[in-house]
Amino acid sequence: MTESIPIALITGASRGLGLVIARVLAARGYGLVIGGRDTEALAAAEGELSREAQAVVPVAGDITDARVRLKLIDSARALGGLNVLVNNASELGTIGPLMAFDVPQMGRLFPVNVGAPTILMQLAAPLLSLRRGLIVNITSDAATAAYPGWGPYGATKAALELLTRTLAAELREQHVSAVLVDPGDMLSRMHQQAFPGEDISNRPLPDVTRPFWNWLFDQDPQVIRGQRFAAQQEDARWLQLA
Ligand SMILES: NC(=O)c1ccc[n+]([C@@H]2O[C@H](COP(=O)([O-])OP(=O)(O)OC[C@H]3O[C@@H](n4cnc5c(N)ncnc54)[C@H](OP(=O)(O)O)[C@@H]3O)[C@@H](O)[C@H]2O)c1
């Protein structure tokens, strides 16, 4: 349908960081497939993004649902292909000390934060290969910093980091690249969930990461493959060594 334009698929684009990334890509001429569970929020995002984007296809549903993942990929294919996959949707789970941990506390964390993004990478790889595309997986400083209380969530992001690097190595011959981005602390619904009842208004809005995204999407994916970036550390050219 729109073979000549670049296409991006962004999970969790109904609000927060995902919506900011979608806005950046819309302004850069991309057609968009956007995901999220809340149909009203997704429709609002679609309405806003449609004013600038070449095309916007909302796909409502939980990324742990295989049908939703297929629909996300099929929607990109119907638009003409895929240049960028952003695995942004994520859940926080229960924040609390590991000494009080019980197995059910893992709950949905690994399926949502690790399993679904991994399958989306698998499904997207053939389309990305055709356009020498880029996978962007959103991580967190909790993947490396061992913050008390943040263990299970941090463990999912650490797992995602390793799988991303592994896949970047495995898909090299297919010309599919993958990078990790730690967006840094931002005022969002997820961040407020981590600090219930606390005033977190001193955190920057996800818009603070816009300069990073514009820089990232200017890069040749093959050159940056396998790297980890910190979206709020412009002075270091965003690159973070693992
Ligand atoms: N905020 C921070 O300080 C911070 C710091 C480091 C890393 N991060 C990372 O940044 C990313 C974005 O977080 P955010 O702060 O922007 O959070 P947010 O405002 O809560 O947005 C999360 C987005 O993901 C969607 N989502 C969540 N679970 C989903 C699921 N199972 N299926 C489909 N969509 C789902 C949400 O929509 P629905 O709820 O409608 O589904 C929403 O669009 C996450 O990967 C997070 O781990 C955030």
PDBQT file of the ligand as one rigid body, heavy atoms in Angstrom, charges set to zero:
ROOT
HETATM    1  N1  LIG A 301       9.367   5.838  33.047  1.00  0.00    +0.000 N 
HETATM    2  C1  LIG A 301      10.604   5.560  33.418  1.00  0.00    +0.000 C 
HETATM    3  O1  LIG A 301      11.179   6.228  34.298  1.00  0.00    +0.000 OA
HETATM    4  C2  LIG A 301      11.359   4.456  32.725  1.00  0.00    +0.000 A 
HETATM    5  C3  LIG A 301      12.707   4.256  33.078  1.00  0.00    +0.000 A 
HETATM    6  C4  LIG A 301      13.435   3.244  32.459  1.00  0.00    +0.000 A 
HETATM    7  C5  LIG A 301      12.811   2.464  31.497  1.00  0.00    +0.000 A 
HETATM    8  N2  LIG A 301      11.490   2.663  31.177  1.00  0.00    +0.000 N 
HETATM    9  C6  LIG A 301      10.913   1.822  30.129  1.00  0.00    +0.000 C 
HETATM   10  O2  LIG A 301      10.314   2.647  29.148  1.00  0.00    +0.000 OA
HETATM   11  C7  LIG A 301       9.248   1.941  28.495  1.00  0.00    +0.000 C 
HETATM   12  C8  LIG A 301       7.991   2.803  28.446  1.00  0.00    +0.000 C 
HETATM   13  O3  LIG A 301       7.568   3.047  29.763  1.00  0.00    +0.000 OA
HETATM   14  P1  LIG A 301       6.718   4.332  30.156  1.00  0.00    +0.000 P 
HETATM   15  O4  LIG A 301       7.380   4.929  31.335  1.00  0.00    +0.000 OA
HETATM   16  O5  LIG A 301       6.437   5.161  28.957  1.00  0.00    +0.000 OA
HETATM   17  O6  LIG A 301       5.383   3.602  30.672  1.00  0.00    +0.000 OA
HETATM   18  P2  LIG A 301       3.855   3.901  30.472  1.00  0.00    +0.000 P 
HETATM   19  O7  LIG A 301       3.570   5.358  30.341  1.00  0.00    +0.000 OA
HETATM   20  O8  LIG A 301       3.182   3.137  31.539  1.00  0.00    +0.000 OA
HETATM   21  O9  LIG A 301       3.530   3.258  29.032  1.00  0.00    +0.000 OA
HETATM   22  C9  LIG A 301       3.570   1.873  28.820  1.00  0.00    +0.000 C 
HETATM   23  C10 LIG A 301       2.933   1.568  27.472  1.00  0.00    +0.000 C 
HETATM   24  O10 LIG A 301       2.975   0.150  27.247  1.00  0.00    +0.000 OA
HETATM   25  C11 LIG A 301       1.642  -0.347  27.045  1.00  0.00    +0.000 C 
HETATM   26  N3  LIG A 301       1.597  -1.693  27.596  1.00  0.00    +0.000 N 
HETATM   27  C12 LIG A 301       1.956  -2.090  28.842  1.00  0.00    +0.000 A 
HETATM   28  N4  LIG A 301       1.780  -3.408  28.993  1.00  0.00    +0.000 NA
HETATM   29  C13 LIG A 301       1.305  -3.858  27.804  1.00  0.00    +0.000 A 
HETATM   30  C14 LIG A 301       0.931  -5.135  27.336  1.00  0.00    +0.000 A 
HETATM   31  N5  LIG A 301       0.986  -6.218  28.115  1.00  0.00    +0.000 N 
HETATM   32  N6  LIG A 301       0.478  -5.257  26.067  1.00  0.00    +0.000 NA
HETATM   33  C15 LIG A 301       0.406  -4.178  25.253  1.00  0.00    +0.000 A 
HETATM   34  N7  LIG A 301       0.764  -2.937  25.647  1.00  0.00    +0.000 NA
HETATM   35  C16 LIG A 301       1.178  -2.780  26.916  1.00  0.00    +0.000 A 
HETATM   36  C17 LIG A 301       0.753   0.681  27.754  1.00  0.00    +0.000 C 
HETATM   37  O11 LIG A 301      -0.557   0.734  27.236  1.00  0.00    +0.000 OA
HETATM   38  P3  LIG A 301      -1.787  -0.084  27.906  1.00  0.00    +0.000 P 
HETATM   39  O12 LIG A 301      -1.625  -0.016  29.399  1.00  0.00    +0.000 OA
HETATM   40  O13 LIG A 301      -3.010   0.588  27.382  1.00  0.00    +0.000 OA
HETATM   41  O14 LIG A 301      -1.629  -1.467  27.374  1.00  0.00    +0.000 OA
HETATM   42  C18 LIG A 301       1.474   1.982  27.401  1.00  0.00    +0.000 C 
HETATM   43  O15 LIG A 301       1.153   2.390  26.091  1.00  0.00    +0.000 OA
HETATM   44  C19 LIG A 301       9.107   0.612  29.258  1.00  0.00    +0.000 C 
HETATM   45  O16 LIG A 301       9.781  -0.409  28.563  1.00  0.00    +0.000 OA
HETATM   46  C20 LIG A 301       9.793   0.892  30.581  1.00  0.00    +0.000 C 
HETATM   47  O17 LIG A 301      10.277  -0.289  31.179  1.00  0.00    +0.000 OA
HETATM   48  C21 LIG A 301      10.771   3.641  31.762  1.00  0.00    +0.000 A 
ENDROOT
TORSDOF 0
